[in-house]
Amino acid sequence: MSRKPAKEYTTEQHLPKLGIEPYLKLMERTASSETDQNAAHLGLIMLWLGDNVLDLVDEGLSPFDITESKLDLLVLLSLHADKELVTPSSIADRLGIRRSSVTSLLIWLEQRNWIIREPYAKDGRMTHVRISPEGRSLLQRVLPTFWSTCASMVEELNKEEQEVLRSVLAKLNKNIENRLGAGR
């Protein structure tokens, strides 16, 4: 899902990039006195980085007609294949999204024959989900591009900087997972 290109013939006004300064000034006026503004500045950069990372990954995956969130679900199913029965509710819990969002993802993936939903043998009301052979084939084609896109995000950093970043990001991720009560 790449960013939409500007329309050639439009009367629509495009918003100019503001940069971070206006946000920092807004923070100075609106943050509580207890808020560490340097930490909030870093958090804002992380938030923007997260958005940009997803956009970059979705752009890399666009030739395969799949987004990161849908690929993430296929990878999850692949990693749990032949180990546990995966239910839509367990997917929602694991990915930290609403059950209705999982249902939408599953419908989209099932329409492409990338997953199979089956009634649970012991309780016909429950369903479990597994990756299909077509889904496995898609993963084989998509994952090299996915990993290459992941690697490209840090190509500006030397090996030492990458190690420092890995350590810092792992620490931040662990803290956030603990706060959310979820994890991979």
C-alpha positions, 0 to 999 in steps of 0.5 A: 500500500504505497502512498498515493501519488499527487494528482496531476490536474487537481484543485485540491490543496496539498498540505505542506510538510511541517517537520517536527518543530510545530509539534514540539511547540505544541507539546510545550504548550499542551503537555503536562508538567510531569511529561518528560518532553525529551522522552515525548519527542522520542516517542513521537519520532518512534510513532512516525517511524512505525507509520513509515516502516509499515508504509515501506513494507507495504510498498515492497509487498504491493507486487504480491497484492498483500499488506504487512498485516495480512502477511503477518497473519500468514506467517503466524499461521505458518509458524503454528502449523501442526503445533496448535489449533489456531482460532480467530480469537487467539489470533486477535489476542496475539496480534492485539486487534479486535476479533472483527478485524481478524474476521475481515483479514480471514475473509480476505485471505480465504477468498485468495485460498491462502488459508483454510477455516475449518470447524473444530471437531470437538465443538462445531461452533468453533473454527480453527484456521490453518495456512493452505498450500497456496498460502505456503507457496505465497510465503515462499515467494514473498518472504525474500522480498519482505526480509530484503525490505526489513534489511533495507531499513537499516542499511544506512547504519554500520554494523556497530550502530545496527547492534546498538539499535537492535539492543535499544529496540529490543529493550523498548519492544519488551517494555511495550509488550509488558505494558500491553500484556502481549508479545510475539 
